[in-house]
Amino acid sequence: MTPLEDRATGCVAGAAVGDALGGATEGWTPEQIVRRYGGQVEGIVPPFNEDWRNARPIAPYHKGDGHITDDTLMTHALIRVYEKAGGHLTAYAMAEHLVPELMGERRWIPELEAEALPLQRIFLAEKWIVARLHYGHADPREAGVGNIVNCGAAMYVAPVGIVNAADPDAAYAEAIDLTGAHQSSYGREAAGVMAAAVAEAMRPGATADSVVAACLRLAKDGTRAAIEAVCEAASRFGHWDGSFEALRAAVRPYDTVADTYRDQGLGARRPSRVHSIEELPLALGFLVIAKGGYRDTVLGGVNYGRDADSIASMGGAIAGALNGLRAVPAEWVEQVAAASRTDLVAPGLAIAEVARRVHAGDVARRRAHEAAFAELDG
């Protein structure tokens, strides 16, 4: 396996494992998680409520027991879009390739324990893609306007970072273009910064600090301020245990979602230049605490609760890209793959091959441009 393949599979499998572990604790507080599981979560655990088919407010989804959620379903779908497009993606690729994926191709949905259209599982903010592009015929570049602002685009955008490996500026620009069909405001901004984080993490010699530095260099407005505040708070801790109150305090001024996670006010998830999603700054914070290590980056997000699956998935993607597939515990990969009936490694190899082809095309275009400009400039 080449370093490109190792980091790509580490990123994609690492994201899926974080997603599956965090699915069990999504929506709950650290105190509730400790009470439910008799201590902090250290691996795959059962659902928060054993009667998951009737467990409000998340029924009928089988979260826990190693099941991946919509974060991974969307990530794998985006990888297939890259394979079909065979090159860089724009917002138009959402309409041309992702919409048919979501509404026309049946897949195994682990949380439903059935084959279904992905559209029947994804959250309302992701259903918006189909509503606006297929039914509303909106300009793909503007279709995200009007959607609730959340982490929906950032949660599946890691493949953009792999395709633009070692070039965070290009990853940011491509993700901002692509996710204009889904999100706006700080939700779209988070997607750009998340893709940049993965692209930097893919670079040989990258560290947790260099990832955060790339994010801060590119991030705008509230997203930048939130990342800076959370990572500064995180730098004071040597382990995620004991950090949750300080990290939540750091992100609170920028987050529109209430401290009582499921009790959101009328101002929640509205466009803003001064706010940020919570998930990406927290994922980067746990990466800082873990000094780039995979296991503790993920477990920090899992035990933090709230949107735990997305926090752990984003952190897992970045840490997996930094450290490669071997850093993702093999037993977790095997258990999640078996429980979800999903190959977690093959999609990483597929997106690595796409990255290889895209890079070759980029080099050819760049050399042609260099030759043309040299001729222009005498």
TAWO-V923338 format. One record per backbone hydrogen bond with DSSP energy under -0.5 kcal/mol. NH is the residue of the N-H (numbers start at 0). CO is the residue of the C=O. E is the energy in kcal/mol with one decimal. If there is no record, write none. Layout:
nh->NH co->CO e->E
nh->NH co->CO e->E
//
This chain:
nh->5 co->1 e->-2.9
nh->6 co->2 e->-2.6
nh->7 co->3 e->-2.4
nh->8 co->4 e->-2.7
nh->9 co->5 e->-2.0
nh->10 co->6 e->-2.3
nh->11 co->7 e->-2.5
nh->12 co->8 e->-2.6
nh->13 co->9 e->-1.8
nh->14 co->10 e->-2.1
nh->15 co->11 e->-1.9
nh->16 co->12 e->-2.5
nh->17 co->13 e->-2.0
nh->18 co->14 e->-2.3
nh->19 co->15 e->-2.5
nh->20 co->16 e->-2.6
nh->21 co->17 e->-2.5
nh->22 co->18 e->-1.5
nh->23 co->19 e->-0.6
nh->23 co->20 e->-0.7
nh->24 co->21 e->-0.8
nh->25 co->21 e->-0.8
nh->25 co->22 e->-0.5
nh->26 co->305 e->-4.5
nh->27 co->24 e->-1.8
nh->32 co->28 e->-2.3
nh->33 co->29 e->-2.2
nh->34 co->30 e->-2.1
nh->35 co->31 e->-2.5
nh->36 co->32 e->-2.3
nh->37 co->33 e->-1.0
nh->38 co->33 e->-1.3
nh->51 co->49 e->-1.8
nh->53 co->50 e->-1.5
nh->54 co->51 e->-0.7
nh->55 co->53 e->-0.9
nh->57 co->54 e->-1.0
nh->58 co->54 e->-1.9
nh->60 co->57 e->-1.4
nh->61 co->110 e->-2.5
nh->62 co->60 e->-1.6
nh->64 co->44 e->-3.6
nh->66 co->63 e->-1.4
nh->71 co->68 e->-0.6
nh->72 co->68 e->-1.8
nh->73 co->69 e->-2.5
nh->74 co->70 e->-1.8
nh->75 co->71 e->-2.8
nh->76 co->72 e->-1.8
nh->77 co->73 e->-2.3
nh->78 co->74 e->-1.8
nh->79 co->75 e->-2.0
nh->80 co->76 e->-1.9
nh->81 co->77 e->-2.3
nh->82 co->78 e->-2.1
nh->83 co->79 e->-2.1
nh->84 co->80 e->-3.0
nh->85 co->81 e->-2.9
nh->92 co->89 e->-1.5
nh->93 co->89 e->-0.6
nh->93 co->90 e->-0.9
nh->94 co->90 e->-0.9
nh->95 co->91 e->-2.5
nh->96 co->92 e->-2.7
nh->97 co->92 e->-1.6
nh->98 co->93 e->-2.5
nh->100 co->96 e->-1.4
nh->101 co->97 e->-2.3
nh->102 co->98 e->-2.3
nh->103 co->99 e->-1.7
nh->104 co->100 e->-0.8
nh->105 co->103 e->-0.5
nh->106 co->115 e->-2.9
nh->108 co->106 e->-0.5
nh->108 co->113 e->-2.7
nh->109 co->107 e->-0.7
nh->111 co->108 e->-1.2
nh->112 co->108 e->-1.3
nh->113 co->108 e->-1.2
nh->115 co->106 e->-2.6
nh->117 co->104 e->-0.7
nh->118 co->101 e->-2.3
nh->119 co->116 e->-2.1
nh->120 co->117 e->-2.0
nh->121 co->117 e->-2.4
nh->125 co->122 e->-1.3
nh->126 co->122 e->-2.2
nh->127 co->123 e->-1.4
nh->128 co->125 e->-1.3
nh->129 co->125 e->-0.6
nh->130 co->126 e->-2.5
nh->131 co->127 e->-3.0
nh->132 co->128 e->-2.3
nh->133 co->129 e->-1.9
nh->134 co->129 e->-1.5
nh->135 co->130 e->-1.5
nh->137 co->131 e->-2.6
nh->141 co->138 e->-2.2
nh->142 co->138 e->-0.9
nh->143 co->179 e->-2.7
nh->144 co->141 e->-1.6
nh->146 co->143 e->-1.7
nh->148 co->268 e->-2.6
nh->149 co->147 e->-0.7
nh->154 co->150 e->-2.2
nh->155 co->152 e->-1.0
nh->156 co->153 e->-0.7
nh->158 co->155 e->-0.6
nh->159 co->156 e->-1.7
nh->160 co->156 e->-0.8
nh->160 co->157 e->-0.9
nh->161 co->157 e->-1.5
nh->162 co->158 e->-2.5
nh->163 co->159 e->-1.5
nh->164 co->161 e->-1.7
nh->165 co->198 e->-2.4
nh->166 co->163 e->-2.2
nh->170 co->166 e->-2.1
nh->171 co->167 e->-2.7
nh->172 co->168 e->-2.1
nh->173 co->169 e->-2.5
nh->174 co->170 e->-2.5
nh->175 co->171 e->-2.4
nh->176 co->172 e->-1.9
nh->177 co->173 e->-3.0
nh->178 co->174 e->-2.6
nh->179 co->176 e->-1.2
nh->180 co->177 e->-1.3
nh->181 co->178 e->-1.7
nh->182 co->178 e->-3.1
nh->186 co->183 e->-1.5
nh->187 co->183 e->-1.2
nh->188 co->184 e->-2.2
nh->189 co->185 e->-1.8
nh->190 co->186 e->-1.3
nh->191 co->187 e->-1.9
nh->192 co->188 e->-2.3
nh->193 co->189 e->-2.8
nh->194 co->190 e->-2.3
nh->195 co->191 e->-1.9
nh->196 co->192 e->-2.3
nh->197 co->193 e->-2.0
nh->198 co->194 e->-2.4
nh->199 co->195 e->-2.5
nh->200 co->196 e->-2.4
nh->201 co->197 e->-1.8
nh->202 co->199 e->-1.4
nh->205 co->202 e->-2.3
nh->210 co->206 e->-2.1
nh->211 co->207 e->-2.3
nh->212 co->208 e->-2.4
nh->213 co->209 e->-2.1
nh->214 co->210 e->-2.2
nh->215 co->211 e->-2.7
nh->216 co->212 e->-2.0
nh->217 co->213 e->-1.6
nh->218 co->214 e->-2.9
nh->221 co->272 e->-2.3
nh->222 co->219 e->-1.1
nh->223 co->219 e->-1.2
nh->224 co->220 e->-2.0
nh->225 co->221 e->-2.7
nh->226 co->222 e->-2.2
nh->227 co->223 e->-2.5
nh->228 co->224 e->-2.4
nh->229 co->225 e->-2.7
nh->230 co->226 e->-2.6
nh->231 co->227 e->-1.9
nh->232 co->228 e->-2.0
nh->233 co->229 e->-2.7
nh->234 co->230 e->-1.6
nh->235 co->232 e->-1.4
nh->236 co->233 e->-2.2
nh->242 co->239 e->-2.4
nh->246 co->242 e->-2.5
nh->247 co->243 e->-2.7
nh->248 co->244 e->-2.1
nh->249 co->245 e->-1.9
nh->250 co->246 e->-1.9
nh->251 co->247 e->-2.0
nh->252 co->248 e->-0.6
nh->253 co->250 e->-1.8
nh->254 co->250 e->-1.2
nh->254 co->251 e->-0.7
nh->260 co->258 e->-1.1
nh->262 co->259 e->-2.4
nh->263 co->261 e->-0.6
nh->267 co->264 e->-1.5
nh->269 co->266 e->-1.0
nh->275 co->253 e->-3.1
nh->281 co->277 e->-1.9
nh->282 co->278 e->-2.5
nh->283 co->279 e->-2.4
nh->284 co->280 e->-2.2
nh->285 co->281 e->-2.6
nh->286 co->282 e->-1.7
nh->287 co->283 e->-2.2
nh->288 co->284 e->-2.4
nh->289 co->285 e->-2.3
nh->290 co->287 e->-1.3
nh->291 co->286 e->-2.7
nh->292 co->289 e->-1.9
nh->296 co->292 e->-1.1
nh->297 co->293 e->-2.3
nh->298 co->294 e->-2.8
nh->299 co->295 e->-1.9
nh->300 co->296 e->-1.3
nh->301 co->297 e->-2.4
nh->302 co->298 e->-2.3
nh->303 co->299 e->-1.4
nh->304 co->300 e->-1.0
nh->305 co->27 e->-2.5
nh->307 co->305 e->-1.8
nh->308 co->21 e->-0.6
nh->310 co->306 e->-2.3
nh->311 co->307 e->-2.8
nh->312 co->308 e->-2.0
nh->313 co->309 e->-2.6
nh->314 co->310 e->-2.5
nh->315 co->311 e->-2.5
nh->316 co->312 e->-2.2
nh->317 co->313 e->-2.1
nh->318 co->314 e->-2.8
nh->319 co->315 e->-2.4
nh->320 co->316 e->-1.9
nh->321 co->317 e->-2.0
nh->322 co->318 e->-2.1
nh->323 co->319 e->-2.4
nh->324 co->5 e->-0.8
nh->326 co->323 e->-1.4
nh->327 co->324 e->-1.5
nh->328 co->326 e->-0.6
nh->331 co->328 e->-0.6
nh->332 co->328 e->-2.1
nh->333 co->329 e->-2.7
nh->334 co->330 e->-2.3
nh->335 co->331 e->-2.8
nh->336 co->332 e->-2.3
nh->337 co->333 e->-2.3
nh->338 co->334 e->-2.8
nh->339 co->335 e->-2.5
nh->340 co->336 e->-0.9
nh->341 co->336 e->-1.8
nh->343 co->341 e->-0.6
nh->347 co->344 e->-0.7
nh->348 co->344 e->-1.7
nh->349 co->345 e->-2.4
nh->350 co->346 e->-2.3
nh->351 co->347 e->-1.7
nh->352 co->348 e->-1.8
nh->353 co->349 e->-1.9
nh->354 co->350 e->-2.5
nh->355 co->351 e->-2.1
nh->356 co->352 e->-2.1
nh->357 co->353 e->-2.9
nh->358 co->354 e->-2.6
nh->359 co->355 e->-1.8
nh->360 co->356 e->-2.0
nh->361 co->357 e->-2.5
nh->362 co->358 e->-2.6
nh->363 co->359 e->-2.1
nh->364 co->360 e->-2.3
nh->365 co->361 e->-2.6
nh->366 co->362 e->-2.5
nh->367 co->363 e->-2.0
nh->368 co->364 e->-2.5
nh->369 co->365 e->-2.7
nh->370 co->366 e->-2.3
nh->371 co->367 e->-2.2
nh->372 co->368 e->-2.9
nh->373 co->369 e->-2.3
nh->374 co->370 e->-1.8
nh->375 co->371 e->-2.2
nh->376 co->372 e->-2.4
nh->377 co->374 e->-1.1
//
